[in-house]
Amino acid sequence: MTEYQLPARRRLYVMRHGDVTYFDETGRAIDPDTVPLNENGRAQATAAGAAFALQGVRFDRVIVSGLRRTVETAQRVLAASGQSIELEVQSAWEEIRGGRLAAIPPAEVENAFLRVFDGIVPEDTRFLGGETIGELLNRVLPPLDALRADLTWDSALLVLHGGVNCAILSHAITAGGRAFFGHLAQATGCINALDVGAAPRDWVVRMLNYAPPSPLHRDTRNTTMEMLYAQYLRYRPRG
């Protein structure tokens, strides 16, 4: 009998950036491309780095989308885990792109926020009048395949965004399929762990939405889009 060889797999840690504030104290919207981490987001990133340090996790590659909130999160994770690694930018992994809210008919705004990520989302669904889910998958999945094809790393950290993470996690959950599960919660500063083998369908979903310093999510019962809609209602211009 041939001796069984355990499959060899590599580890992908996929994080969402730390918490940010999209409106200033005057109610003015802050450019999402340049918005920095807020105090809570900085604490989340540092806590994630401490969690990696506690387990002795070392990264071979660290990849960010290039937007400020992912760069700041990765820098704080590396500082707290005692690692010095040059960040790589993968702009294809920037967050799903919305359109102009003012262009959405008033009667459709609530559904645009609250129904866009319901269940298994059809590819022709537009995010706030902007990019479709299919367009998001078209730009997220090819660089993920390229990362897997690079055999020079064993452990990589990706610091990205909620929508992009859902695309990657949905791909992993369906063992390399093309799907988008909108109901996968991604807390700010959370960590997901995915293992990848040599075969294209060899995905193991090891951990989802671990969020130090609040791993049990005790005080959170709302989705990201619900909270964004509440902020929109609070700060939207009044006629």
Buried (B, 14 or more C-beta within 10 A) or exposed (E): EEEEEEEEBBBBBBBBBBBBBBBEEEEEBEEBEEBBBBEBBBBBBBBBBBBBBEEEBBBBBBBBBBBBBBBBBBBBBBEBBEBEBEBBBBEBBBBBBBBEBEEBEEEEBEEBBBBBBEEEBEBEBBBBBBBBBBBBBBBBBEBBEEBBEEEEBEBBBBBBBBBBBBBBBBBBBBEBEEBBBBEBBBBBBBBBBBBBBEEEEBBBEBEBBBBBEBBEEEEBEEBBBEEBBEBBEEBEEEE
